[in-house]
Amino acid sequence: MALVMVFVLPIIFFSVFALIFSSLENTELRSIDVLLVDRDQSTASQRLIEAIRVDPQFELIIQTDASKDSKITSKHGVRGSSNKFPISLEIPLDLQASLGNGSQEVGLKIVYDPTEPMMRWVVASGVEDAVRRAFPEAIALKQLEKNLERSFPMDFEDSQKEAIRDALANLPKFSNRPPMTPPAAPELWRIDFVPNDAITNNPSAYYAAGTAVMFLLFSMAGAGGTLLEESHNGTLERLFNTGVTVQRLLLTKWLFFSSVAFVQLNSMFLWANLFFGVHLGPLSRIFGLVVITVFTSAGASAFGILLGSICRSRAQLNGISTVTILVMSAFGGSMAPRYAMSDFFDTVGLFTFNGWAIDGYLKVLWSTDPTLGTFTMISSIWRQVVVLAMINILCLFFAFRFGRRWESV
């Protein structure tokens, strides 16, 4: 085991990270679901929508009931409120009118999920390209006016501007030509970024969850080693002579270790709250945090007991637990965010304890709107709770099977 720790573990660790990060270079961008709210509902807005639709990196979901008089906005569909879409784009009411006179600035609004901050720049870049493809006439007109104004210190009359527009009226339409990228005219449009303030935007919540789960596993693996020490010094033999069964012994250990794990996890999040601004309130978030912590603590405790039941010595336990926990932490998101991994490695993370525990904490502390109530909070983590409970049951079941060897000693 010492040789494994010296030679094999570094190779395994390097290979895991090399596979994760090298895969990013060869991975195509995932398509992004974009909720589109068309407030203008004009010919110009339909033209812009078609220009965005041809971009393969976007999957548009059109909000059909967002009429001019509707109170529906792009913020209603962003994750945290409806828990559906990571980002939305709102086309303003005056899009066609602004493009028609060429003098007003068109304001497009992107409402984004602050837990995925890079997505807004990807969408903004795609939208800017779509605007250029959809409205080459307006861009060319604005660019021409800028060049003329720089060359001739005079103001154009309306009739002169109208003549320029007539001259540009026969430019190829979007639907009749391949995509192109004409010169940018930043004065023609702008993109306003609006975060969904119902969602917590504090990356410390992620770091706290990832670090807490990884070190909890190490702590519970060490706690499981007490079974080996008690076996070597004869404590288990004396306990079994009193009529205590393996199942009762391990369940007692499991309850105690789970209590310690619960305190350990809460200490981490309390520290993150006091010094790094990770919000633990309101009551719905506190309740969700307690639920996911209970099942995480129980699962980690059962994992430690299973390791103690399988291994024959403390050195063997240290080696196996170190390799297992580090690999699970690398794939599960404790060391690198899973959303930055390829689809394959993101799926591999679902086969780790860390992956499900961290996902549960992120839903509670990061991506679920706590103002929607306790029921919504608990319903958002039910999958994580079920999987952690199954891990707990399976670990205890096999620990009971392997622990029978102590009764025969």
N, C-alpha and C positions, 0 to 999 in steps of 0.2 A: 504494500500500500504506500510506503514511503517513496518507492520508485515511481509509482503511478502519480503521486503528488508532484514529484520533481519533473518528470518527463512528459507524462500523458496529459495532465491537467492543463498546462500552458498550451499544448497543441490543440486540445479540444476548445479551449477558450478562444484562441486565435481563429480557429476554423469557424466557430459560431459567428463571430463579428465579421469575419471576411465574407462569409456567405450572406449575411444580412445586408451589409453596406455595398458589396459589389453587385448585389441584385438590383439595387436602386438605379444603377447606370443603365441596366438593360430592361427596365420595366417601363411599359407605356403608362402615361398618365391615366388615372382612373377618370371615368366620366363623372361629372358633377351634376347632381340634381339641383336645378335652379327653379325656384318658384317665381313666375313672372306675373306681375300685376300691371295690366295695361289700363292706365287711367284715361289716356287720350282716345283710344279706340278709333283711330283715324287711318287713312291710307298710309301715312308716314309711319305710324307705329307698327302696322302690319308689315311694312317693308323692312323695318328694323328687326322685327321678330323673325322674319324669314332669313335675314342675314345672320342672326345668332344661331338659328336652327341648323344651318349647314355646318357649323363648327362641331366636329366629332367629340370634343371634350365636354360638351354640355348636353344635358337631357332637360329640355324645357317642360315645365308643368304650368300650363296657363290657368290663371285664376279667372274663370269665365264670368263670374258675377261681379267683377270689379268695375262697375259702370262709373260714369262721370259723377254721379250723385251718391255712389256707394261709400260707406264709411270704412270698408275693408282697405287695409293698407298692407304693404309688404311685410310689416313687422309681425302681423298675425300668423304668418306661416313659417316663421323661422324657428328652428329647434329651440325648445325651452318653453314656447307657448303652445304649439301643437305637436311638438316633438316629431316633426316629419322632415323638414328640409334644412340643410345646413346653411343656405344662403338664398336671398331673394333679390330680384331686380324690379324696381318700380319705374315705369315710364310716366313722365309727368303729363299733366292735363293739357299743357300748351305746346306739345312737341311740334305738331304740324304748323301752328301759328308762328312759332319761333323760327322754324326753318323757312317759312314763307317770306318773312321780311328780312331775314338774314342779319338782323342787327341785335337780336336778343340772344342771350346765352341759354342753352338747353341744359336743364339740370336732371340727370339720371340719378336715382338713389339706390344704393346697394345696402341692404340690411344683412348683417353677417353674424354668424355664431362666433363669439370671441374665443371659444375653446379651439377653434381652427383658424387662427388669424391669417395664415398664408393664403387661404382659399380666396379671400377678397381680392388679393392682387392678381391671382390667376383669372378670376372672373372679370375684373376691371380691364385687364389686358385684352381679353377676348371681346368684351363689349366695345372697347375702343376700335378694335379692328373691324367689328361688325358695323359700327357707325361710319367708318371710312368707306366700307364696301357699299353700304346702303344709300349714302347721300354724297356721292362724288360731286354732284352739281353744287350743292351748298358749300362744300369744302373748297371747291375750286373758286367759287364766287368770293368767299371770304378771303382766300389767299390772294386772289387778284386785287381785291380792294386794298388789302394791306400793302401789296407791292406798289400800287398806284399812289396810295397815300404817302408812302415813303419817297416816291420819286417826284410827286407833285404836291406841294404844300397847299392843298385846296380841299374843300368839302364838295363831294359829289351831290348833285341835285337828285331828287327822286326819279326824274325822267332819265337821267344818265344811268342810275343804278338799274332801272327797269330795262334799259337797252342792253346792259351787260347781262342781265338775267335772260333776256330773250336770246342773246347770242350763245348762252350756255345751255339753252333748253334742249338742244338736240344731243347732248352727251348721252352715251349708251346707258341704258337702265340696268339696274342690278341683275334682273332676271335674264338679260340678254347677253351677258358677258361673263368671262371668268373672273374670280376674285382678284382684286388689285389693292395696292396700298398707296393711295395718293398722299401728298404731303399733309402732315398733321396740322390742324388749326385749333389749338387749345382754347381760343376765344369763342369757338362755336359751341362747345359743350363742356360740361364738367360732370364729374362723378362724385357724389356725396356719400361718404361711408358712415353708416349708423350702426353701432353695435347694439345687439339685443341686451339691454341692461338687466333683463331678468335672469341672465346667466352669469355665473361668477367667472371673472377673467383674471385668475391668479394662478400662474403656473406652479407656485409653491404647493398647491393642492396636489398636483400630479407628483411632484418630487417627494412630498410627504408620504403619499400612498405607496409609491414604488419602493422607497427606502424602508418604510415600516414593515411591509410584507416580507421583503428579503431578509431583514435582520430578525424578524419574528421566526422565520423558518430556521435560521441558525440557532436561535435561542431554544426553540422546541427540540431541535436535534440534540443539543447539549443536555436538555432536560431528560430526553429519552435515554441518554447514557447513564442516568442514575440507576436504571434497571440493571444494567450490566455490573455496576459497582455493587449493588445490593446482592446480585447473584454471586459475585466473587467473594464477598465477605460473609456470606451465609445468612444474610437477613431474609432473603426470599424463602430459603429452606425453613427457617423458624416460623415465618408467617404461614406457610403451607401446612406446617405441623399443627397449627391452631385451627385448621379447617377452612381457611380462606382459599377461595378458588382463584384461578388465573383471571377469569372474567371480572370478578369483583375487585381484584387488585388493580387491573388495568383501567377499569372504569373509575376507580378512585383517583388513580394517577391522572387520568384524562380530565376529570373535573378540576383537580388542583392546577394542572398545567394550563387548562383553558382560562381559569381565573387569572393566573399570572399573565397570560397572553393578552387578556382583555385590558388589564391595567397597562401593560406595555404599549399597546396600540393607542390607547387613549392618551397616554403621556406624550406620544409623538404628536398627535393632532392638537393637544392642548398647547404644546410648545409652538407649533406652527401657527396657531391662533394668536398667541400672545406676542410673538416676535416677527411673524412673517405675514400677518394679515389674512390668514385663511379663515373665512367666516364659517362658524359652526351653527349659527342660528338661521332661521327661526326654529320653532318647535318641530316642524315637519322634517327639517334637515337633521336635527338632533336625533329624532326618533329613527330616521333612516340610517344614520351613522351607528346608532346602537345596534340595530338589526344586523347590518353587514359586518360589524365588528364581532358580534357574538358568533356568527357562523364562520368567520375567518379564524377567530381564536380557536374554535372547536376543531376545525379542519387542520390547522397547523399543529395543534396538540396531538391529534390522532396520527398525523404524519410522523411526529417525533417518536411517539410510542411504537409505531410500526418499525421505524429504523432501529430502535432499541431492542425490539423483539427479533429482528432478522439477524443483526450483527452479533458476533461472538466476542468482540473485544472493543475497548474504547478507541484504539487506533484504527480498527476497521470501520467503526462508526464515523470517525472524523473524516476519513478518506472518502467514503461513499457519500456522506451527507454534503461534503464540500463540493464534490463534482456535480451531484444531482441538483443542489440548490443553485449553484452558479449557472448551470445550463438552463434550468427553469427560469431563473431571473433574467437571463439574456433574451430568451425567446418570449417570456411572458410580459416584458415591458418594464421591469425594474431598472434596467440599465439603459435602454433605448426605447423611445416611444413606439408602440406598435403601429400607430397611424403613419409613421415614417417608413415602415417596412413594406416589402412587396406583399401582394395578396397571399402568396404561398406561406411566407413566414408569419404573416398576421394570422393565418389559419392555424399554423403550428402552435402559436401562442395560446390557442384555445385548449390545447392538451396539457397545459401547465396550471398549477395551483395559482401562481402569481397572476396569470392572465385574467382569471375570473375574479380574483379578489380585487385587483386593481381596477378592473372595469366597474365593479360594484361601488368602490369608493369614488371613482370619477363621476358616476351617475349621481351620487348623493352630493358630493362637494363641488361639482363643476357643471354638469350639463343638464341637470333637471331644475326647472323653476320651482323653488321652495314655496312660492306664494300660492301654488295650485293646490296645496293641502297634503296631508299625510298619506291619504289613499293613493294619490298620484305618485308620490315619492316611493312608496312601497311597491306599487305596481311596476315602477321603472326598474327595480332591481330583483324581481322575482326569479328571473332566469339565473342570475348569479347566486342567489340564495339556494335555489334547488341544486345547482351543480356543486356548490361548496358542501351542502348537506350530504350529497351522494359521496363526495370524496371522503368526508368524515366517516360515514358508515362503512365504506369499503376498507379504509385504513384500519378501523377498529376490528372489522371482521377478520382480516388477515393477521392482525396483531394477536387476536385470540388464538388463531390456528398455530402461529409460530411460537407463541408463548407457552404452549403446552409442554414444551421441552423442559421447562423449569420444574414442572410437577413430577417429572420422572427422574429427576436428579436425586 
